[in-house]
Amino acid sequence: MVASLVLSFTNYDLFSTPSLVGFANYTRLWTDSNYLQAVKVTVLYVVIGAPLKLIVALAVAVLLNSARGGSGFYRSGFYLPSLIGGSVSIAIIWKAMFIDNGVVASIGSFFGGPPAESGGWVGNPSMTLPMLILLTVWQFGAPMVIFLAGLKQVPTELLEAASVDGAGRVRRFIRVTLPMISPVLFFNLLLELIHAFQVFNSAFIISNGTGGPVRSTLFYTLYLYQRGFQSFQMGYASAMAWVLLIVVGLVTFMLFRTSKAWVHYAGDEK
């Protein structure tokens, strides 16, 4: 990390001796249209993908928590995509499903959507980001298991007392269950936000490493890879890496600061 920090102030092509350029790499970031596009795509992915994944994970966890039988089987089945979802093979399969004449394009065409030969989601710049968001939402198993563990710890006497006082199922969930599992929610939110900032494999495979079509899958880490290992601008890539580290650090800091207002721990008088 210290070496990358030093390199971020240099012009370094991996083969020649690094030469100091001061803050030139950092000032160049804000005039690089590809960098700004990478920031935009990544922020959209983080803001939309992470919350959707947590909502689905929590909804399924609630269903499994109330299941009478077979919960172990379903828990294992839902968790499996989290184990393999980040692999190259799954990204290839996902691309095959959404490309020309793929399963998704064919089904959409059958129900009146665009023709299956029109490029599919992979060839449509407005659909590539939703496609990648669907991929991350599909991997909801890991946060689901954590949510389920939190739900198991909610005291039944609190729910029964709220029910006796006339609270319905929705009100009990909002006023009792959510505050009781807020530490688990905070933990999952923190992990998923950090993970979303680092997305790389799926974008690289689906776009063949180009970030296309029309830079619609040009994620931050993918552009960092292009600058560092394709264009051999390692000083510039190091500056990008440190900006990402600072942003993730700030997001984490803000989450911890705001958690005092909405995260409640056992024994907390609030």
N, C-alpha and C positions, 0 to 999 in steps of 0.2 A: 504493500500500500504506500509506503514511503517512497519507493522507487517510482510508482505511477504518479504520485504527487509531483515529484521532481520533473518527470517527463512531461507533465502537462504544461510546463513552462518552456518547453523546448520544441524544436523541429526535429523529429526523429523518424526515420524510414525503416527501422529495424536492421539496417545494414551499415549505415554510416554512423559516425560519432554524433551524438545529439548536440545541437547548437541552441543556446539560450535565445528565446524570443520574447521573454517577459510574459505579459498578459495577452499577447496577440491571439493565442488559441481561444481564450475566453471571450474576447471581444468579437472574434470571428463568428462565434456561435449565433449571435443575435442578428447577423446579416446573411446567414446561411438558410435559404428557403427550405432546403431538404430537412435541416435540423428543426426548424419551426414546424414543419409538417409532421415530423416524427413526434414532437412534443404534443401536438394536437391529437394525433391518433392514439398515443399512449394515454393521455388524460381522459379521452372519451372511453377508452377501454377500461380504465381504472374506475371511473365514476359510474359507469353503467354495469360493467361485468361483475365487479366484486359485490355490490349490493344485491344484484339479481341472484348470484350464486348463494349468498347467505340466506336470502328469502326462501329459495327453493329448499335449501338444506334444513332450515328451521321448520318449514311446512311438513316436509317428509318426516323429520324427527318427531314432530307432534303426532302425526298419524301412527308412527311405529310405537310411540310411547303409550298410545291408547289401544294398540292392537291386542287382541285376546290370544292369538296363536300365530306361529310362523314368523314372529318378528326377527328371530335369529337368522332365518334364511333370507328374508328381505334385507336385513341390515348388511349381510355379506354381499348380496347382489348389488346393492346401491353403492357399497364401498369400493367394489372392484374397479370401476372406471378411474377412481382417484389413484390407484396403483399403476395403471397403464396409460392414463390419459396424456401424460407428458412425453410419451415415447414417440420416436420417429415413425414407427409403424402405424400408430393411431392417427397421426397427422396425415399420413399418406392415404389411409382409408377414408378419413374425413374429406380430404380433397377429392377422392374418387366419388364420394357420395354427392358432392355439390358441383361437380364439373359438368361439361356438356354430356347429355344423355345419362347422367348419373341418376341415382334413385330419387333424390329430392327434386331434381329438375323434371324428371319424368312424371312424378306424382303431381307436381305443380301444374305441368302442362295438361295432365288429365283432367284437373279440376278447373281449367280455364285460364291458367297462368301463361307466361311466355313459352314459346316452343322450347322443347328440350335441347334443341341445337343452337339456341341463342347465346350460348356462353355459360349458362348456369350461374350460380352464385359466385363462383371463382372468377369468372370473366366480367362480372358486373361490379364496378367500383363502389356502388352504393350498398352492395350486399356482402362484401367481403368482411367488413368489420362485424356486422351482425352474425355472420357465420362463425367467426372466431370467438365471439361472445357466447354463442351457443355451445361451442366446444368447452369453454371453461365452466359454464353453468352445468354441463353434463357431468363434470368432475366434482359434484357436490358431496361426494361420499365422506371425505375426511372431516369437513366441518359438521356434517350431519351426525357422525358418530360422537363428536364432542358435544354438540347440542343435546343429543339423546342422553349422554351421561349427566349433563346439567339438569335436564328435565327429571331424571330419576331422583335427584336430590331435593326437589321442591317438596316441602312438607305437605302431606295430604290434609293435615288438620287445618292448614291455612286455606286451602281450596274449599274444604267442607264448611269452614266458618263463613267464607265469602258467599258460598251457595245458600247457607241458612239466612244470611242477611239480604238475600234477594238478587245477588249478582248473577248475571247470565254467563254463558260460556265465554263469550267474547270479552266481557268485562273482567272476568276472572283471569283471563289470559293477559290482558293489558295491565291490570292493576296488581296482580299477584305473581303470575308466572314470569313475565318479562323482567320485573325488578329482581326476582330471585335468581334468574339466570344471566343477569347483566354482566357479571365477570366473565362468563363463558362467551357471551356475545362480544365483549370487548376483545377478548383473546382471539376469537375467530376473525373479527374485523381487522385487527392489526396484522395478522398473518396473511390474510387474503389481499389486503392493500399492498403489502410489500411484495407478495408473489406476483400481483398483477403488473407492477412496475417492471418486473424482470422478464416478462413473457418474451420468448425467442423462438423455441423449436417450431411451434405450429406456424408462426408467421414465415419463418425461413423455408419450411417445406412447402407450404401452400403457394408461396410466391416464387419458388425456386431461387430464393435469396435476393430477389430484386426489389421487394417491397411493393410490387405492382398488384393489380393494374392501377395505373395513375397514382402511385404512391399511397394507395388506400390501405396497405398493410405494412407501411414503413414504420415499424415500431422503434422505440428509442434504442433498445439493445441491438436490433437488427442494423440500424444505421451506424451505431457504434462499431459493430463488427465490420461493416463495409468500409468505414474509414480506416480502421486499424489493420485489418487483415486482407483487404482487397486493394485498397489504395495506398497501403503502407504509410498512413499518416498517424503513427502511434502517439505522437504528442497531442494531436487534436483529439484522438479517441480517448486518451487519458483525461483530458479536460472534460470531455463529455461524461466520463465515468464519475468524476468527482462532483460534477453538477448533479448527477443522479443520486449519488450518495447523500449530498446535502439536502436535496428535496425529500428523499425518503426519511432522512433524519428529522427534518422539520415536520413532516406529516406525523411521524411517530411522537414527536414532542407535543404537538397540538392535541393528539389523541389522549395522551397521558394527562395533559392539563385539563381538557374538557371532561375527562372521565370522572372527575370529582363531582360533577353535577348529575351524572346519570348511571354510574356504576355503584352498586350497593353490595357490600360484603356482609357475611354473617356476623352478627354482633354489632353492626354499625348502627348507632342511635338514629341516624337520619332515616 
